[in-house]
Amino acid sequence: MDLKRVVVTGLGTVNPLGNTIPEFWDNAIKGVSGAAPITNFDTEAIQTKVKFGCQVKNFDITEYMDRKEARKLDKYSHFAIASAVQAIKDSALDLEKEDLDRIGVVLGFGIGGVDSFEEGIDAIHEQKKAGQELKVTPFFVPRILGSIAAGLISIMFKLRGPNYATSSACASSTHAIIDAVNLIRLGKANAIVTGGAEAALGDCGVTGFGVMHALSTRNDSPETASRPMSASRDGFVLGEGGGILILEEYEHAISRGAKIYAEVAGWGATADAYHMTAPEPEGRGAARVMQEALDDAGMKPEDIDYVNMHGTSTPLGDIAECKAIKSVFGDHVYDMNLSSTKSMTGHLLGGAGVIEAIATVLAVKNDIVPPTINHEDGDEDEQIDYRMNFTFNKAQKREVRAGLSNTFGFGGHNSCVIFKKFKD
């Protein structure tokens, strides 16, 4: 069957590098680190002594919704809603003229309302100790639901098309984008609000990932702690935030004169089927997901000019991904650009994929590749081929005909999306 073309017509984000798309992109191109000492809770009692992360800064949800309504929701939903408001405005969709039965919302999350869940459990625990009647806020359940953000956005904008959430750990929001692409390709919707969010940068999140030895412990220099592809990397930096893309059917976008950032060329989804938390050492699942995306897009390896790597700054993950990229792209790895924006934003878990998809779209649109920061001369891992064209420390201007965004999650979930320059 003939599949519909899918284009990107709107973007929005709240993340550690900025609370709008222009602020995020400006800081990404400048190579700014979003990492700093944690200020939203006391880190003294944390066993692993991790005291830093990539927090969202100077964010006010009341710029996007009523304060009373905002108090009913977890921070995870705040990030998703704010990003959606921005993206819909950016798309210039006139919702009063649109068929709202054909506009949907598909979001990804990894954990959802973890802070709200913790607050509820703490309240129950204290009440039990005191022999009191057990009570929680009547908004406890909707605050913790990972799927609630998608529902809230549909309610806010009266969008009655497909509405659900995907959850595949750190690959979640890329899987959401993939589902959105397929719904539009198949003619099930004219447009989809898609992406994801995460707000796990609390004592549960930091403690949980810390005891797994997944986090960097570079407390003396948080801004340099996320250093993908460097030999001295010692784990990822936990981040928070959200992002949204407006995906739209090509003819629909053209008919209304929409601004088009890029076209979705293809996608891939595979499993490592290897380990609960570790990547398959040779990167076989990661290689297959990139090859699937190329096949779906009808592209050759040399058609890709940029790969936004999953690049978590973990000892095993970076090596496996480099092996995978080299196995798929061959000698082209010395010509195309590679970078990990997690070096700046930290790891947003279920929100990671959409932030990196946005960065990839903007690289394609603006012909500039954001850097992997914090790499020092001589800080090289013998298992990584440094002849590969890593974009270290400084953004690079170049033609970006197409970019591929990788996301891999605990459980062996692999997903990636390819965006290409839009042409009529």
HELIX and SHEET records of a PDB file:
HELIX    1   1 ILE A   21  LYS A   30  1                                  10    
HELIX    2   2 ILE A   61  GLU A   63  5                                   3    
HELIX    3   3 ARG A   67  ALA A   70  1                                   4    
HELIX    4   4 LYS A   75  SER A   91  1                                  17    
HELIX    5   5 LEU A  100  ARG A  102  5                                   3    
HELIX    6   6 VAL A  114  LYS A  129  1                                  16    
HELIX    7   7 PHE A  140  ILE A  144  1                                   5    
HELIX    8   8 ILE A  148  PHE A  157  1                                  10    
HELIX    9   9 ALA A  169  ALA A  171  5                                   3    
HELIX   10  10 SER A  172  ARG A  185  1                                  14    
HELIX   11  11 ASP A  203  VAL A  211  1                                   9    
HELIX   12  12 PRO A  222  THR A  224  5                                   3    
HELIX   13  13 TYR A  250  SER A  255  1                                   6    
HELIX   14  14 ARG A  284  ALA A  297  1                                  14    
HELIX   15  15 PRO A  301  ASP A  303  5                                   3    
HELIX   16  16 PRO A  315  PHE A  329  1                                  15    
HELIX   17  17 GLY A  330  TYR A  334  5                                   5    
HELIX   18  18 LYS A  342  THR A  345  1                                   4    
HELIX   19  19 LEU A  349  GLY A  351  5                                   3    
HELIX   20  20 ALA A  352  ASN A  366  1                                  15    
SHEET    1   A10 ASN A 163  THR A 166  0                                        
SHEET    2   A10 ILE A 103  GLY A 108  1                                        
SHEET    3   A10 ALA A 191  GLU A 198  1                                        
SHEET    4   A10 GLY A 241  GLU A 249 -1                                        
SHEET    5   A10 VAL A   6  VAL A  14 -1                                        
SHEET    6   A10 ALA A 262  ALA A 271 -1                                        
SHEET    7   A10 HIS A 413  LYS A 420 -1                                        
SHEET    8   A10 ALA A 402  GLY A 409 -1                                        
SHEET    9   A10 TYR A 306  ASN A 308  1                                        
SHEET   10   A10 ASN A 337  SER A 339  1                                        
SHEET    1   B 2 ALA A  36  PRO A  37  0                                        
SHEET    2   B 2 PHE A  52  GLY A  53 -1                                        
SHEET    1   C 2 ILE A 368  VAL A 369  0                                        
SHEET    2   C 2 GLN A 396  LYS A 397 -1                                        
END                                                                             
